[in-house]
Amino acid sequence: MSEYQYLAYADNKKLISGTESAASPEIAGRMLTSRGYKVLSLRPMPAFLPSLQFFPTLNRVPVQAIVLFSRQLALLLESGTPMVNAIDLLRVQTTNRHLKVVLGEVITGIRKGQRLFQVLGRHPEVFPKMYTQTVLVGEQSGSLESVLEQLADYLEKEEADAKGVRGALRYPAVVSVVALGVIAVLTIFVLPAFSGLYSDLGLKLPLITRMLFDTIDWFAVYGVFVLGAIGLALLGYYFYSRTPQGGLLTNRLALKMPVIGRVVHLSELSRCCRSMSILHKSGLPISEIMALTTEAAKNAYVKQALTQVHRDVLRGQGIAASMSRNRIFLPMMVEMVAVGEATGTLDTTLTATAKSYEVEAADRMRSIIDMIQPTITLVLGVLVALIASALVSAMYSLYGQM
C-alpha cells in the first residue's frame, strides 16, 4: 500500500489536491474517479521514512480507534449512508496511518463485490476473528448497526479495564524507580567514600557498619555476575514462555499466584463471559460461539479448558455440564450458564456474571494497589534506617575511639 498525491477537479469544477492510499496508481485513480473527481495528475509521494512493516509498534492501531470506527460506522449506516461512502468518510477522518491504509483496502474490496466481513478478515492485526465473525452475523441478520455498537461497547470495556490497571500501577512503579535510584546513589557513591575514610583511619567499626560495607564490597566484585545471571534467567524464561509448554505452565502459574492470581482468574472468566454474551446476542450457533471464545482467550490454560468445552459441545453436551467438570470455571459461572441454557437467556446471564466478576476483580486489584504503597514505604524506611544507623553508629564509634 502506497501514498499517492493527486490534483483533480471536483463535481463543482473546483480544483482540489490531496493524498490517496492504494496498492497501485490504477487503483488510486479508480477510487478518485468513483468519488466524482476528474484526475489531472497522480504521482507517488516520496518515502522519507522506512516502511512501517519494519516497525510493528508503529503499525499498531489503538483499540480506541477501532471503537470510534465501529460507533461512527453504525451511526452513518443508521442514517442511510451507503457502506462505501461511510467507510470512505471515516478513512479520510482517521489520523492513524495504518488504519487509513486498511480502510482504503476495505473500500476497494467492497467495490469489487466482496462482503464487509471478508475484507475486514484480511486484516486480523486490526480486526480480530471474533470481530469479523460478529460482523458476518450482523450482515446476515440485517442488524449490522446494532452489532457494531455491541462490538464497540465490548472493546471499550476491555480497554477501560486494562487502562485502569495500568493507571493504578503507575504511581507505585514511579515511586519504586525513584527509590531504587536514590538507594543506588547512596550505595555506589556515598557509602564507599565513608568506607575508604574509615579504612584509612584504621578504626574498628560496629557490626552493622561492617556488614553494610562488606555487602557493598561484595556487590562491587560480583554484582556484574549477579546481574548477568538475572538477565540470562529472564531471557531464558522469555523464550521458554513462548513455547506451547512454557506458555501453558506460565499462564497456569499466573492463575495460582497468591493474591494476584484471583484477580487474573476473575479477569479471564469475565472476558470469556463477555465474549460469549456478545456472540450469543448476535445469533451465532453455540459451537461457533465456543470456537471464537476459545480463540479470544488470552490465557493459554483457560484456552485449553475452553477447547475441551468446545469439543464436548460438538458431541452434543451442554456448556454448563462440560464446565462443571473443570475447576477453572467457578461455580457461579457454571450455575449462571446452566440457568441461561435452560431459559434461553444465555447472553443476559453471562453479562450479569461478567459484571459480577469485573466488580470483584476491580475491588481486589484496588486492595492490592492500596497495599503496595505502604509496603514500598515500609521497605524504603527500613533500608534508609539501616543505612543511617550504620553511618551514625560508625560516627559515634569514631568519636569514642578518638
N, C-alpha and C positions, 0 to 999 in steps of 0.2 A: 504494500500500500504506500503510495507516494502523494505528495502535496503538489498541486498544480495551480499556478497563478493565471487568472483569466481576465479578459476585458470583453464586455458584451453589452448589447442593447437589451433593455427590459421591454415589457409589453407597452409601457408608456413612452417608448422611444428615448428613455433616459439612459445615459452611458453609466455603467456600473463596473466595478472591479472587485476582486476578492480571491479567495483560495478555495480549492475543492480537493477532497481526499478521494482517491480512486486507485484501482490496480493498474490502469493504463490510461494514456491520453484519450483513447477512443471512448472508454467508459466514462471518463470525466466529461467529455463532450456530450455524450448522450444524456447524462444526468442533468447537465445545464440546459440542454435543449428541452428536456421533459418539463422543466420549470418555466418554459416560455422565453428563455433567453436566446438571443441571436449572437453566437460566439464570434468575436472578431479576432482574438488571439488567445492561445492556450500554450503555456510552457511550464516545464517542471521548475519548481523552486529549488535554489541551491541548498545543498545539505551542509550546514555549518557544524552540525553535531553528528557523532556516530549514530548508527541505527540503534533504536531503543531496544532491539532484541538482545543486545549485549548487556543491557541494564534492566533486568526483570523488575526491580523495585520501582524504576521509573515508569514501567509499563503497566503497573498495577492500577486498577480502577477502584476507588474507595467505595465501600458499601453504601455510604450516604449518596453517592452519585447514582447508584442503581436504584435506591429508594426514590430519589427525586424523579428519575426517568420513569419509573413504574407509575407513580402518582400522576405525573403530568400526562403520560400517555393515556391513562384511564380517563382523565378529565377531558382530553381532546377527543377521544373516541366517543365519550358520552355526549359531547356537544355536536357530534355528527361529522367531525373532520375525517376525511379518508385516511387510511392507515399510512400510506406512503407520505402524504403531506404532513401528518402528525409527527412521524419519526424524523422527517427531514427538518421540520421546525425545531425539534429537540436536538438534532445533530448540530444545527447552526448555533444554538444557545449554549450547549455544553462547553465547559472550559477544559475538560480533561481530553488530552490529545488522543490517547488510545481509544477512549470511548467514542470520540468523534470518528475515528477510522472504522471502528467496528460498526457503528450505526450506518456509515456510508455503505459498507458491505451488506448490511441488512436490507437497506433500501434497494440495492442492486438485485439481491436475491428475490425480494418480493415482486419487483417489476418483471422478473423472469417467470413469475407464476408460482413461486415456492411459498409454503406456509411460514408464518412467523416463527413457530417453534423450531422449524427446520433450520432457518438461518441463524437463530439465536443459539441453537445447539452446536454450531460450528465454532463457538467461542466459549468453551467451558471455563476458561480462566476468568471470564466476566460473568457469564450466566451459567450457574451450575445446573446439573441434570435435573435436580428437583424443580428448579425454576422453569426450565423449558418444558418438562412434562406437565406441570401445572398449567402453563400457558396453552399446551395442547388441549387439555381438558376444557379450558375456558373457550378455546376456539370451537371445539366440537359441540359444546353445550350452548353457545351463543352468549355466555356470560363473561367474556374476556375482561370487561371493565372491572367487575367485582373481584375477579381472580387477581388482577393486577393490584388492586387495593389490598387484598389479603396478603399477597406476597410482600408488598411494601411494609405492611404492619409487622409481618414476621421478621423481615430483615432489619427493620428499625429496632425492634425489641432486642434482637440478638446483639446488635451494635451498641445499643444503650447499656446492656448488661456488661459487655466487655469494656466499654469506656468507663463505666462506674468503678469497676475493679481497678483499672489502670490509674484512674484519678485518685482512688483511695490509697493506693500503694505508693503514689508519687512522693508524698511528704516523708514517710518513713525511709524511703530509698535515698532521698536527698540528705536527710539528717545522718543516715548511716555513712554515706560517702564523705560528707564533711567531717564527721567524727573520725573516721579512719584516716583521713588526710592529716588531721591535727595530731593524732597519735603517731602516725608515720614520721611527721616532722620532729616530734619530741624524741622518738627512739632513734632516728637516723642522725640528727644534727645536735640536739641539745644534750641528751644523756651521754653520748660518747665523749663530749667535751668535759663533762664532770668526771667521767671515769678516768680520762687521761690525767686530769688535775689531781685526783686522789691517789692515783698510782705514782705520780711524780713525788708527792709528799710522803709516800710510804706509810700511810695511815692504815690502821685496822678498821675496816668498815663493819657496820652492823649486818646481821644475817640477811635481812630483807633487801638491803642495798646490794650486797654481794650477789644474791640470787638474781636481782634485776639486771645487773651489769653482765653476769655470766650468760644470762639468756640472750642479751643483745649481742654479746661477742659470738655466741653460738650461731645466731642467725646471720651475723656478718660473714661467717665462714661457710655455713651450709645453707643459707637462705636461698641461693640460686638453685641449688639442687632440689630443695623443697618445692619451690615454685615450679621448677621444671617437671617434677613428678606430678604435681597437682594438674599442670597443664596437659601432660600426657594422659592422665587419668580422665580428665574431662573430654579430651579429644577421642579417646577410646570409647568412652560412654556415648559420645555423639554418634560415632559411626555404628556402634552396636545398636543404639536405639533406632537406627534407620533400617535395620534388618527386620524381617517379619517376627522372628522370635524375640528379638530385643525390644521391638515396639510393643509387642503384646505384654511382655514382662514389665516394661516401664509403665505402661498405662494401667496395668493391674496394681502395681505398687502405688500409683497415684491415687487409686481409689481406696487403698488400705492405709494410707498415711494417717498418723494421729492428727486430730483437729481439722486439718485442711482436707483430708480425704473425704469427709462427709460433704463438704461444700462441692468438691469436684463431682462426687456421685450424684448429688441433687441437681447440679447444673446439667450433667449429661442426660439424666432422665427427663428433666424439664424440656430440653431440646428435642428429645425423642417424642415427647407428648405433643409439643408444638408442631413438629413436622407431620406427625400422623393426623393431627387435628385438621390442619390446613389442606392436606391431601384428601382426607375423607370428605371434608366440606366441599371440595371441588368436584367430587363424584368419581374418583378413581376406584377401581376394584381393590379389595383387601390385599391380594397378592402383590400388586404393583405398589400399594402404599408401603408394605413392609420392605420391598426391594429398595425403594427410594429412601425410606427412613434409614435403612441399614447403610446405604451409600452416604447419607448426610452425617452420620455419626462420626465424631472426631476422635473418640477414644476407641482404640483397637479392641480392647477387652469387651466393651459394650457392643461394638460392631460384631464381634464373634457371637455374642449372645443373641443379638437381633437376627443374625444369619440363621441360627438354629430355629428361632421363632418363624422365620420366613419359610424354612423347609417344612416345619410342622403345618403351617397354613396351607402350603401346596398339597400336603397329604390329607387335607380336609379337617384339620383340627382348628379349634378356636384360638384366638390370640391370647386370651386370659389363661386358658388351660395350659398353653405352652409356656407362658411367662411364669406361671406358678411353680414350675419345676426348676427355675433358675433363681438363686438367691439375690442375684444382682438387681432384679426387679423388685422393688419394695412392695410390701403388702397393700398399701393404699393404691398404688398404681394398678396392681393386679385386680383389686376389687372394683375400682372405677372402670377399668376396661371391661370387666365382666358385666357390670351394670349397663355400660354403653352398648355392648353387643346384644344384651337381652332386650333393651328398649329401643334400639335403633338410633341412639343419640350419642354415638361414639365421639363425634367431634366436640360436643358440649362437655362430656365428662373428661375428655383428655385436656381440653382447655382449662377446666377447673383444676385438674391435677397439676398441670404445668404452672399455673399461678400459685398454687399452694407450695410447690417445691421451690419456685423462684423466691417467694417471700421468706421461706425458711433459710434458703441459701444466702440471701441478702443479709438476714439477721445474723447468721453465723459468721459471715465474712466481716460484717461490721464489728462484731465482738472480737474477732481475731485481730483486726486492724487496731481497735482500741487497746488491745493487749500488747501489740507490737511497740507502740510508742513508749509506754512506761518501762517496758523491758529494755529497749535501747537506752533509755535514760539511766536505768539502773546499772546496766553493764558499763556504760561510759563512766558513770560515777565511781564504780568500783575500780576501774582501770586508772582513772585520774587520781583517786585516793591512794592507790598503791604506789604510783609514781611519786606523788607528793610526799607520802610517808617515807619512801626510800630516800628522797633527797633531804627532807627535814631531819630525819634521824642521822644521816651522814653529816649534816652540818653540826648537829649537837655533839656527835662523836668527835668531830674535828675540834670544836671548842674545848671539850673535856680533855683531849689528849694534848692540846697546846698549853 
